[in-house]
């Protein structure tokens, strides 16, 4: 049994439910972050997606300011900034500004995926494919902007120089595992939607990790989906919103997150589709006791240093309750672990 304490965090996509305004979605994101702070979550990260009617998390840095300004101690970060969409200098300026406003609370998670379809990615940045290949170089540029040595450079971000900015490399395949290992940076895997290469990526990262001034040993985090409720039946009903959302993604007919409904034979058949099964491999759905067994197994199998949770739950109060139950699960697992050890 693992002996380390496992922190738990949230990945927020600001999912837009049918009938909700964008303003209400952002208000609900902040309320969730405030509750997460109470429940003992370590981080609250915001995703970056574009041209998706169901997701409002597009301007990641702006949303981070909204969340950090309405909370007191929870770490706020990007999960992540899709760096090829941006100028590394402007990202350094944005995050240095956030760090000055909310000292010692800002995380920078960086990925290389577009966070959208290829047509939209081209609209965001016509030279995006070249930027993808320059991802390691752009990472170095950001690290340079935050270094004290950069004060002698011609191109500077003065407000970033000397600021401690934790950087995390995000991945959904094996590519970024090599980069995170080479640069000695923490590695975060998007197993909540791309679980196929989770263990292979972790194997690459652990076997090739080189200690750095940022990190002396490997650090892994994995994201999973959790839909927890008071009963298995209630959680199953909540999951109908997610199943229909996934179907929309796979069919190219993305719509707002729909209210839950009773599980039908058709939805059960959809949920058993191999493509849906792959996406939902690490979706833990059920009562607290049910999810607890699934989470304990996942933590044991992966050996992650931290777990991040995402959820697509239509009702804001049901979503808060799900995150409350998950925090209780993590606390119970921690207490049980120490009872065994002692």
C-alpha positions as CSV (number, residue, x, y, z in Angstrom):
1,X,0.0,0.0,0.0
2,X,1.3,3.5,-0.9
3,X,2.3,5.6,2.1
4,X,2.4,9.0,0.5
5,X,-0.4,11.5,1.0
6,X,-2.2,12.0,-2.3
7,X,-3.4,15.6,-2.9
8,X,-6.6,16.0,-5.0
9,X,-7.5,18.8,-7.3
10,X,-10.1,20.0,-9.9
11,X,-10.0,20.5,-13.6
12,X,-12.7,23.0,-14.6
13,X,-14.0,23.3,-18.2
14,X,-16.8,25.7,-17.4
15,X,-19.3,23.4,-19.1
16,X,-22.3,25.2,-20.4
17,X,-25.6,23.5,-19.6
18,X,-28.7,24.0,-21.7
19,X,-30.6,27.0,-20.3
20,X,-27.5,28.5,-18.5
21,X,-25.9,31.8,-19.6
22,X,-22.2,32.2,-19.8
23,X,-22.3,34.6,-16.9
24,X,-24.1,32.0,-14.7
25,X,-21.5,29.3,-15.8
26,X,-18.6,31.5,-14.6
27,X,-20.4,32.3,-11.4
28,X,-20.9,28.6,-10.8
29,X,-17.2,28.0,-11.5
30,X,-16.3,30.4,-8.8
31,X,-18.8,29.0,-6.3
32,X,-17.3,25.5,-7.0
33,X,-13.8,26.8,-6.4
34,X,-14.9,28.4,-3.1
35,X,-16.4,25.1,-2.0
36,X,-13.4,23.2,-3.2
37,X,-11.2,25.4,-1.0
38,X,-13.5,24.4,2.0
39,X,-13.3,20.7,1.0
40,X,-9.5,20.5,1.0
41,X,-8.8,20.5,-2.8
42,X,-5.2,21.7,-3.5
43,X,-5.7,23.2,-7.0
44,X,-8.4,24.5,-9.3
45,X,-7.2,24.5,-12.9
46,X,-9.0,25.9,-15.9
47,X,-8.9,24.3,-19.3
48,X,-8.5,25.9,-22.8
49,X,-10.9,25.0,-25.5
50,X,-12.2,26.8,-28.5
51,X,-15.2,26.8,-30.8
52,X,-17.1,24.4,-28.6
53,X,-20.7,25.5,-27.7
54,X,-20.6,23.4,-24.5
55,X,-17.4,24.8,-23.0
56,X,-16.8,28.4,-21.8
57,X,-13.2,27.9,-20.7
58,X,-11.6,29.7,-23.6
59,X,-9.7,32.7,-22.2
60,X,-7.8,30.6,-19.6
61,X,-5.7,33.4,-18.0
62,X,-8.8,35.7,-17.6
63,X,-10.8,32.9,-15.9
64,X,-7.8,32.2,-13.6
65,X,-8.0,35.8,-12.4
66,X,-11.7,35.4,-11.8
67,X,-11.2,32.3,-9.7
68,X,-8.1,33.5,-7.8
69,X,-9.8,36.8,-7.0
70,X,-12.8,35.0,-5.4
71,X,-10.8,32.5,-3.3
72,X,-8.2,32.8,-0.6
73,X,-5.7,29.9,-0.6
74,X,-6.5,27.2,-3.3
75,X,-3.9,27.1,-6.0
76,X,-5.2,28.3,-9.4
77,X,-3.7,27.2,-12.7
78,X,-4.1,26.3,-16.3
79,X,-4.9,22.8,-17.3
80,X,-3.7,24.0,-19.6
81,X,-2.4,26.8,-21.8
82,X,-2.2,25.3,-25.2
83,X,1.1,27.0,-25.9
84,X,1.3,26.7,-29.7
85,X,-1.9,28.9,-29.8
86,X,0.0,31.7,-28.1
87,X,3.1,33.9,-27.8
88,X,5.4,32.6,-25.1
89,X,6.2,36.1,-24.1
90,X,2.6,37.1,-23.7
91,X,1.9,34.1,-21.6
92,X,4.8,35.0,-19.4
93,X,3.4,38.5,-19.0
94,X,-0.1,37.2,-18.1
95,X,1.1,34.6,-15.6
96,X,3.6,37.0,-14.0
97,X,0.7,39.5,-13.6
98,X,-1.4,36.8,-12.0
99,X,1.4,35.8,-9.7
100,X,1.8,39.4,-8.6
101,X,-1.9,39.7,-7.8
102,X,-2.1,36.3,-6.1
103,X,1.4,35.5,-4.8
104,X,2.4,31.8,-4.4
105,X,-1.0,30.6,-5.8
106,X,-0.5,30.4,-9.5
107,X,0.4,27.2,-11.6
108,X,1.2,27.1,-15.3
109,X,0.2,23.9,-17.0
110,X,1.4,23.8,-20.7
111,X,0.2,21.6,-23.5
112,X,0.8,21.4,-27.2
113,X,-2.7,20.2,-28.4
114,X,-4.9,22.8,-30.1
115,X,-7.9,22.4,-27.7
116,X,-10.2,22.5,-30.8
117,X,-10.6,21.2,-34.3
118,X,-7.9,21.7,-37.0
119,X,-9.9,24.4,-38.9
120,X,-10.3,26.5,-35.8
121,X,-6.7,25.9,-34.8
122,X,-5.7,27.3,-38.2
123,X,-7.9,30.4,-37.5
124,X,-6.3,30.9,-34.1
125,X,-2.8,30.8,-35.5
126,X,-2.0,30.1,-39.2
127,X,1.5,29.0,-38.4
128,X,0.4,26.7,-35.6
129,X,2.0,23.5,-36.9
130,X,5.4,25.2,-36.8
131,X,4.6,26.4,-33.3
132,X,3.9,22.8,-32.3
133,X,7.4,21.7,-33.4
134,X,8.8,24.7,-31.4
135,X,7.0,23.7,-28.2
136,X,10.2,22.7,-26.4
137,X,11.9,25.9,-27.5
138,X,8.9,28.0,-26.4
139,X,8.9,26.2,-23.0
140,X,12.6,27.3,-22.7
141,X,11.6,30.8,-23.6
142,X,9.0,31.0,-20.8
143,X,11.5,29.6,-18.3
144,X,14.0,32.2,-19.5
145,X,11.5,35.1,-19.0
146,X,11.0,34.0,-15.4
147,X,14.7,33.7,-14.7
148,X,16.8,36.5,-13.0
149,X,19.4,36.1,-15.8
150,X,16.9,37.5,-18.3
151,X,17.4,41.0,-17.0
152,X,20.4,41.2,-19.4
153,X,18.5,40.1,-22.4
154,X,17.2,42.4,-25.2
155,X,13.7,40.9,-24.9
156,X,12.4,40.9,-21.3
157,X,9.3,40.4,-19.2
158,X,10.6,42.4,-16.2
159,X,7.6,41.6,-13.9
160,X,8.4,37.9,-14.4
161,X,12.1,37.9,-13.6
162,X,12.8,36.0,-10.4
163,X,9.2,35.0,-9.9
164,X,8.7,31.3,-8.9
165,X,6.3,29.9,-11.5
166,X,5.6,26.2,-11.2
167,X,5.4,24.7,-14.7
168,X,3.6,21.4,-15.5
169,X,3.8,19.6,-18.8
170,X,0.4,18.2,-20.0
171,X,0.0,15.2,-22.2
172,X,-2.7,13.0,-23.8
173,X,-0.3,10.7,-25.7
174,X,3.4,9.8,-25.1
175,X,5.1,12.8,-26.8
176,X,5.1,15.2,-23.9
177,X,6.2,12.4,-21.5
178,X,9.6,12.5,-23.2
179,X,9.8,16.3,-22.9
180,X,8.7,16.4,-19.2
181,X,11.3,13.7,-18.4
182,X,14.1,15.4,-20.3
183,X,13.4,18.8,-18.7
184,X,12.8,17.5,-15.2
185,X,9.3,18.9,-14.9
186,X,6.1,17.4,-13.4
187,X,3.9,15.5,-15.8
188,X,0.1,15.6,-16.0
189,X,-1.8,13.1,-18.1
190,X,-5.3,13.7,-19.5
191,X,-6.7,10.2,-18.7
192,X,-10.2,11.7,-18.3
193,X,-10.6,11.8,-22.1
194,X,-7.6,10.0,-23.6
195,X,-6.8,7.0,-21.3
196,X,-5.2,4.8,-23.9
197,X,-1.5,5.7,-23.4
198,X,-1.6,6.5,-19.7
199,X,0.6,3.7,-18.4
200,X,3.0,3.9,-21.4
201,X,3.4,7.6,-20.9
202,X,4.1,7.2,-17.2
203,X,6.6,4.5,-18.0
204,X,8.5,6.7,-20.4
205,X,8.4,9.6,-18.0
206,X,9.7,7.6,-15.0
207,X,12.4,5.8,-16.9
208,X,13.8,8.8,-18.6
209,X,13.4,11.5,-15.9
210,X,16.4,13.7,-15.3
211,X,16.5,15.7,-12.1
212,X,16.5,19.4,-12.6
213,X,16.6,22.6,-10.5
214,X,12.8,22.4,-10.7
215,X,12.3,18.9,-9.5
216,X,14.6,16.2,-8.0
217,X,12.4,13.2,-8.7
218,X,9.4,12.4,-11.0
219,X,6.0,13.9,-10.2
220,X,2.9,12.5,-11.9
221,X,-0.7,13.7,-11.9
222,X,-3.6,12.1,-13.7
223,X,-7.1,13.4,-14.4
224,X,-10.2,11.3,-14.1
225,X,-13.9,11.9,-14.3
226,X,-16.0,11.5,-11.2
227,X,-19.7,11.6,-10.9
228,X,-20.6,10.8,-7.3
229,X,-24.0,10.9,-5.7
230,X,-25.8,9.5,-2.6
231,X,-26.8,6.3,-4.5
232,X,-25.6,4.4,-7.5
233,X,-28.9,5.0,-9.2
234,X,-28.7,8.7,-8.8
235,X,-25.2,8.8,-10.2
236,X,-26.2,6.7,-13.1
237,X,-29.0,9.2,-13.9
238,X,-26.5,12.1,-13.7
239,X,-24.2,10.2,-16.1
240,X,-26.8,10.4,-18.9
241,X,-25.8,14.0,-19.4
242,X,-22.1,13.0,-19.9
243,X,-23.0,10.1,-22.2
244,X,-25.0,12.4,-24.5
245,X,-22.2,14.9,-24.4
246,X,-19.6,12.3,-25.4
247,X,-21.9,11.1,-28.2
248,X,-22.0,14.7,-29.5
249,X,-18.2,14.9,-29.5
250,X,-17.8,11.6,-31.3
251,X,-20.5,12.4,-33.9
252,X,-19.4,16.0,-34.4
253,X,-22.7,17.3,-33.1
254,X,-21.6,19.1,-30.0
255,X,-24.5,20.6,-28.0
256,X,-25.0,22.2,-24.6
257,X,-24.8,19.8,-21.7
258,X,-28.3,18.4,-21.3
259,X,-30.3,17.8,-18.1
260,X,-30.1,14.2,-16.8
261,X,-32.8,11.7,-17.6
262,X,-33.7,8.2,-16.7
263,X,-31.2,5.7,-18.2
264,X,-32.7,4.2,-21.3
265,X,-31.8,1.1,-23.3
266,X,-30.5,3.3,-26.1
267,X,-28.2,5.2,-23.7
268,X,-27.0,1.9,-22.3
269,X,-26.1,0.7,-25.7
270,X,-24.4,4.0,-26.5
271,X,-22.4,3.7,-23.3
272,X,-21.2,0.3,-24.4
273,X,-19.9,1.5,-27.7
274,X,-16.2,0.8,-27.9
275,X,-15.3,4.5,-28.6
276,X,-17.4,5.7,-25.7
277,X,-16.0,3.0,-23.5
278,X,-12.5,4.1,-24.3
279,X,-13.3,7.7,-23.4
280,X,-15.0,6.7,-20.2
281,X,-12.4,4.2,-19.1
282,X,-11.5,6.4,-16.1
283,X,-15.0,7.7,-15.4
284,X,-15.9,6.7,-11.9
285,X,-19.6,6.8,-11.4
286,X,-21.7,5.8,-8.4
287,X,-22.3,6.3,-4.7
288,X,-19.4,7.2,-2.4
289,X,-18.7,3.6,-1.6
290,X,-18.7,2.6,-5.2
291,X,-16.4,5.4,-6.3
292,X,-14.1,4.8,-3.4
293,X,-13.3,1.3,-4.5
294,X,-12.6,2.5,-8.1
295,X,-10.4,5.4,-7.0
296,X,-8.4,3.3,-4.5
297,X,-7.7,0.9,-7.3
298,X,-6.7,3.6,-9.7
299,X,-4.3,5.2,-7.2
300,X,-2.7,1.9,-6.5
301,X,-2.3,0.9,-10.1
302,X,-0.9,4.3,-11.3
303,X,1.1,5.4,-8.2
304,X,0.3,9.0,-9.1
305,X,1.5,11.8,-6.8
306,X,-1.7,13.7,-7.2
307,X,-5.1,13.1,-8.7
308,X,-7.2,15.7,-10.6
309,X,-10.9,15.4,-11.1
310,X,-13.2,16.6,-13.9
311,X,-17.0,16.3,-14.1
312,X,-19.8,17.1,-16.5
313,X,-22.8,17.4,-14.2
314,X,-25.7,19.5,-15.3
315,X,-27.0,20.7,-11.9
316,X,-24.5,23.0,-10.1
317,X,-25.5,21.8,-6.6
318,X,-25.3,18.2,-7.6
319,X,-21.8,18.9,-9.0
320,X,-20.7,20.5,-5.7
321,X,-22.1,17.5,-3.8
322,X,-20.1,15.2,-6.1
323,X,-16.9,17.0,-5.3
324,X,-17.8,17.0,-1.6
325,X,-18.2,13.3,-1.7
326,X,-14.9,12.8,-3.5
327,X,-13.1,14.9,-0.9
328,X,-14.6,12.6,1.8
329,X,-13.4,9.6,-0.2
330,X,-9.8,10.9,-0.3
331,X,-9.9,11.7,3.4
332,X,-11.2,8.2,4.3
333,X,-8.6,6.5,2.1
334,X,-5.9,8.6,3.8
335,X,-7.2,7.7,7.3
336,X,-7.5,4.0,6.4
337,X,-4.0,4.0,5.0
338,X,-2.5,5.3,8.3
339,X,-4.6,2.9,10.4
340,X,-3.0,0.0,8.4
341,X,0.5,1.4,8.8
342,X,0.1,2.0,12.5
